[in-house]
Amino acid sequence: MSYGGGGHNNNFALIVVLFILLIIVGAFYWSY
């Protein structure tokens, strides 16, 4: 197992994108 592949960073990016998408969807729902 070689460390330094950036697995944790990739997971973090995915979580951040999901969070941003959730905020955008929430804003759209709040707008209505």
Secondary structure, DSSP 4 states (H G I P E B T S, - for coil): --S-S-HHHHHHHHHHHHHHHHHHHHHHHHH-
